[in-house]
Amino acid sequence: MSKFLYEKIGQYGNEVKDFIEKNDGVLKALDGKNYKIRTDNKSFYGKRNGFKDRIDDNEFVKLNQELRKNQFEILEYPSDSFRKDDTLKDAKYKTLGWTQLEKSVFSSKNITIDTKQQEKITLKIFEYVLGRKTQNWQSFDEMFNSKNSAVKKIFPQLSKLPDWYEHFTLQFNEIKLRTKFPNNSFEVYQYDGEGSFMKYISDLVVKEMNLYSRKDSWNPADIWLINTVRLKQDYIEKFDNIALNLKNGKYVDPKQAIREINKQLKIAFKQNVIVGISLKKSDGKKLNYDTFNMQTNPDDSKDLPNVNFDKIKLDCAYNEKTGTFTSRTSYIFVKDAGDLAYKLAYKSNTGGKGNITYEFLPEGKATAFLGKVPKDRLQEFLKENVPLALPQNYIDSRVSTSSTMFGNPFVTEMAQRVTLPVTMPQSTMDMYQEKVNFIKKQFASTQTLHIDSFVKNLSHSYNYGFNHGESGLSVKNLTMIQMVEFTYQLAQMKDAGNLQEFLTKAYYFAQKRGQIYDFGPFGKLY
């Protein structure tokens, strides 16, 4: 049994219409029965501007809303639908709604819009709403359906994704109001191509200054709105000189260089010369815009209250028949100063032999997705604050060709594929048993499920892989090992008394918020 979501009307609408036409109005419902719906010109399906017309005219956004209020009228019911007194056995099937249809009957290809396309469409909206040299469309519909539409070139099937179409309509209608950017301020709207400010600033802080492994670890802006003339006149030379001063050793603390960059960017932001904007999907009803890291005083620690640890959820469940640990996500739950709950998910981010990611998700009444914790920031904290894992050096299970020896006793490593054991000798099993015991001690009252059998199952998973022509370290156990390793580091921090500090920093790292953490200024549109 599989039901439709309203947002899937663009993906499946044409196939459902064709099915109705081909089968004389007969549709299969979630109860497994076939119903014949009305298709005459007075029915929801067949009337003017009804279901069929909306599909034929590609009006999926309107139909998305209409399906929530209208249902298909049933012409013929299954023979066993009525009781002896001619009343329906199941009153909810008096009519047939979109979400009551059996989805598995249909197989239309999934339609998705990727992040680059989302950002480029928003960039075009900024350009047309605020730009000097562009046509002033009266609505997003007009902009999308215009001849040689720039948006349609980016993603022709946008109208088949009603929730995204409504999101961009909301942006078009409210960007000027919410951001309060004046018309004609930005002559050029640059993205990430050659010669763009995005590429310039990314190369500066990542490659030339070598301060971060990626630009997003410092500033999450997806697009930059630039006044090109003012940028070249007033700022490029300043940025280049800061990088030169860093190279020549004029800063005692290398991070002073990024603080100088941030200082200039704050000034440029307030002057509407350089505006970096992070994009998040809206709810389609209200557009929000906030700025971050813009305070005059760079010590904004008072604006960043601590978050409090609640509980851990780590499930080490194991399928012995396949040699696979079934869970691919673990959580540490926190509460912020406003008593809203969030969970730091540490989880698999790939179907292959990849590394886990760390992302704050809403829990309970909270609704905002805070973002991913930059791995270089996380690693930096671990090295500086977490005690060495164990006094021994378990290098006998790591291949000599690896760039990193497994169990390096001189650093606290973030759990990465290249640092994990490729074999599982007794010494490595003993090490993991020590880690399991420590986790249980520190998180005795929280949800660490099936952890008692983790070491035994880990050994079995490695042997299973070798017995089936796979490596010992595989997709069957890789994610679970990384999650256990990170949980062990959380346990170490709890024991050392700095777990709250870590969770608080991770909470703000995920949001790229905090001048004291050297994050740059940006606006967030969501």
Beta strands, then each sheet from edge to edge (+ up, - down):
strand 1: 26-28
strand 2: 34-37
strand 3: 72-76
strand 4: 95-96
strand 5: 188-190
strand 6: 223-226
strand 7: 274-279
strand 8: 289-292
strand 9: 308-315
strand 10: 318-319
strand 11: 324-325
strand 12: 329-335
strand 13: 341-347
strand 14: 357-363
strand 15: 371-372
strand 16: 447-449
strand 17: 522-525
sheet 1: 1+ 2- 3+ 4-
sheet 2: 5+ 6- 7+ 17+ 8-
sheet 3: 15+ 14- 13+ 12- 9+ 16+
sheet 4: 10+ 11-
end
